[in-house]
Amino acid sequence: MIKINNFQEYEAAFSFAQEQPEAFWGEVAKDFVWLKPWDQVLNWDFENPTIEWYKGAQTNITVNCLDRHLPQRAHQTAVIWEPNSPNDEAVSLTYAELHSRVSKVGNALRKMGVQKGDRVCVYMPMIPELLIAVLACARIGAVHSVVFAGFSASSLSDRIIDADAKVVLTSDGAMRGNKTIAIKEIVDEALLKCPSVTNVLCFKYLGMPIHWVEGRDLDWSLEELMASDNCPPEVMEATDMLFILYTSGSTGKPKGVVHSTAGYMVYSEFTFRNMFQYQEGEVFWCTADLGWITGHTYLTYGPLLAGATTVVFEGIPTWPGPDRFWQVIERHSVNILYTAPTAIRSLMSFGHEYPERYPMESLRVLGSVGEPINEEAWHWYHEHVGKSRCALIDSWWQTETGGAMITPLAGITPEKPSYAGLPMPGVQLLLVDSEGNEIHGNNVEGNLCIKFPTPGMLQTTYGDHERCRQTYFSTYKNLYFTGDGARRDEDGYYRILGRVDDVINVSGHRMGTAEVENAINEHHTVIESAVVGYPHEVKGQGIYAFVITEHAVHDQDQARKEIIDVVSKLIGPIARPDKIQFVRGLPKTRSGKIMRRILRKIAEGDATSLGDITTLTDPTVVKDIIQGALVAVNTA
Ligand code: WTA
C-alpha cells in the first residue's frame, strides 16, 4: 500500500507512477491478501480495448474487506445504519457480524443454485442488507448488478434482461422521507418480462403486505437463519468480473459497465485512503446510494477494504428537516463526509442557520462528487459545514473509472474552489481538440482524455465489447475519451466543465438525452422530441424537452403531466423533464440531424448567439421556438 503523507510524497508518487506504472501499481497491491500472486501487473491495449490488471493472480475481494480484518477488528464497527426516521434506532454491525451475515447470505445464494459467474440483480433500499447482498455475491463469485431502487419496473427489467440475471435480491418496501415505496411490487412487475429469473430473495423489512410467488420467492430472514456462517470464498481470477453497473451514455439504452475483481479492489482502497487521508478508526459517511458507482466504491468497498467504519443512510437530506445531515454527523461523530453538490445546494437554500446550530467538531474532511461544484456552494460547504477548518476535496471520476481520478488529497494538495485539481498518481491525462490533437501547456481548454489505464478502469460493457470500444476508445486513437470537457489553469489544475456529449447530469445522476427522448416519444400523441440540459440552480442541470405532437395541444398542463408520467414509468422519477415546450418543428439540418447546439442555447435563455442557422431545412422554426421558450412552463 502506498500512503501519501505530504506534497513531496505526492510528487514523488506521481513521477514514479508516470515513469514505471507497473512497478507503482505492483507496490500498491502488495498488502492485499492474494491466494496466488500475479504473473503480470498489466496487459493493455486501447485500440482493441483490453485492460487486464494483475493477470494470473487469484483473490476474493470479501477476504480483503472482511476476513483479513478479523484478527484486529472483529469487534470494531464496520457499518452504522442510520434509518430514514430519526426516531428509529441506528443499527451497528461489527466486522465479525458483517462477516457472519455475508457468509450466511452467500450460502443461501449457493443453495439457490447461484454459481460463480452468474449474474444477480440487487434492487433494494439503503439498509444494511443491501451491503450484505453485494458482498454475499462477491463472496461466492456471483456478479452483482445493483439497480438504484428509484428506477421503474421497466428500467429494472431492461437491466435484468441485459445481464441475464438468475436471481433478484430485494425487500418488501422502502422508506424515503415521508413516503413508503412498494419495492417488491416493482420487482414483481419487472419480472413479468424476465423468464431468466428463477428466485427472488426478499427481505421483509417493513412487514408490508406483498404478493408472494410460491417456488420463486424466498424469505431472506428464514434463508439466512438456516444457512451456515461458514462460506468459503470463491477463488476469483484477478480479471474475473466483480460487478456490472448500468450507466447512461449518448446513445441507446444504458450500458452495463463491467469491473474486474483485482484492479477495482486495488484502486478502491488506494484512492479511498489517499484522497480522504483516512486515519485508523475514523467514521466515514458517503451519502450516495449503492445504486451508483460512488455507493459501490466509497460507501462499500473502499472503506471496508481499509477497515473503516462506514455510515449507511437510508433517508434524504431534507426530511424531517433541513438539518438531518448535521444531526447524523453529530450522532455518529462522522469524521469524513462525502456528498454531492446538489445536496449542498439544496441545503444551502434553507440558509446557513441550520448547519450553524451544529458544531460538528468530529468533521475533518469534506468531499464533493458527481457534478461540478460551483464556487458559491464550495464556499458554503467549506465555511458553514466545515467551519473553515476542514479539508475540502472535489473529486472527479466516472462509473467507468471505478474510483477517483482528479482530486485533491485532503490537506495535502492545494484546494481551489470549483477545481478538481491535480490527477491521482498513476492517472495520465491529456486535453485534445476536436481532431484529437493534444493541447499542450497551461491555461487551455479541451476534451479530457486518458492515455494509460488505471486499475479501476472498466473492462468492457456487458455482452457488447464493440460498444465499449466505440463509446470510449474510438473517438480519439489510442485514448480513452471521458466525454467531459476540462480546463487546465496556469498551475496545471483541472476544472471540469461538464459533458461535451449528449449526456446530461441531473443532480449528479447521468441521463442520456436519447433515453429520455425515447421515453417521451412513447406518449401516444408525441411525434418527436429533443431533450437538452440547461443550468438549474439546485440540480446543476435540468431536463428541457422540446416536443412535437400530432395535433395542437389544447390542454398543455394535462399533456405535460401525461408526458411526465410516461417518463417516470419508463425510466423513473429522476428522469422527469423540468421543462416541456411544445413546438411545431425542430431545428434540423438537411440530412435530418437535430441541431442540439441551437436548442441548448435557447434552453439556457441565450438566443442571441445561435450562430449560423441558414443550413437548416426550415430556419423559421427557430424563431418560433425562441418565442415559445419565453413562456415555457416549468413542470415542477
Ligand atoms: C461528472 C460519478 C465535475 C462528469 C462518480 C463525469 C463531475 C460524470 C465530477 C460521471 C466532479 C463527476 N466535477 N463533474 N467532481 N464528478 N462528474 O458515472 O461529467 O455517475 O463524466 O460517476 O459526472 O458520472 P458517474
Residues whose N, C-alpha, C, O or C-beta is under 5 A from the ligand:
A	BS01	WTA	I293 S368 V369 G370 E371 P372 I373 D394 S395 W396 W397 Q398 T399 T482 D484 I496 G498 R499 G508 R510
